[in-house]
């Protein structure tokens, strides 16, 4: 990936003002995105288009939300896997919490969520909603840029508009802390996401670890306000016919300071099927078409360790290879 890659992290600059389709810069960056996703299952997007003030305001919004009383946060219910409020308890205290805003790019959904969390008239509902919606809009632009590059690199760009039009976005606001006894929190098991693509962003506290598919090693992520981790989920693994493998990642929380992070997840509203262009003698068709929500429903039927492993997607919609 040329000058954009460091020894520590595969970093790709996606904020160059000259990054336009049908240019040499676009083509080289597009190829770097594909190589990183095939080699690692993830990469770090350097995205300077992201305003510094929005970075600060979304983290403030996350803290404000996650500081609410438990009896308020549990109102964030959802029948979809990991879309509502979840918490991890250790010695009677929460060491991880997360809330989800589904269809976050719809401002009306942001307003409904805000009214659910703050029903009183004294809270600045408009400010929270505007911050979340502005953040989601920016993240969607980044996700769609990555999608267009990947689809073009596989010569299936004719499907890109249909994919983008059929995408549903979920934003999860999360916090992590050390164990009550002061020990580092390593209870977060390695897992893959069930999304098509996940984009992770956070405050300055380290802890995120990402496994490289081809190297079989773990990379620690060094956070920055303009760095976003783009992660392959189980759905893009099936769509790409295993050319891209879902990324294993985890959090190892050692800091005494709270870690806040934002997860932006893309899901398809309808059916996902492998494009015929992705099937050849070296890559026989490995997955049947499936509904993305069906994959989430299947996920809910499994035990914790099976949920964490990407083989669940093979079990759900894989085609046995002879």
Secondary structure, DSSP 8 states (H G I E B T S, - for coil): -GGGB-SS-BEEE---TT--TTSHHHHHHHHHHHHHHHHTSEEEEE-TTS-HHHHHHHHHHHHHHHTS-HHHHTT---SSTTSS-EEEEETTEEEEEEEEEETTTSHHHHHHHHHHH--STTS-HHHHHHHHHHHHHHHHHHHHHHHHHHHHHTT-GGGHHHHHHTEEEEEEEEEE---TTS--B-----B--SSSEEEEEE-S---EEEEETTTTEEEE----TTEEEEEE-HHHHHHTTTSS----EEE-B--SS-EEEEEEEEEESSEE---GGG-BTTB---B--EEHHHHHHHHHTS-HHHHHSTHHHHHHHB----
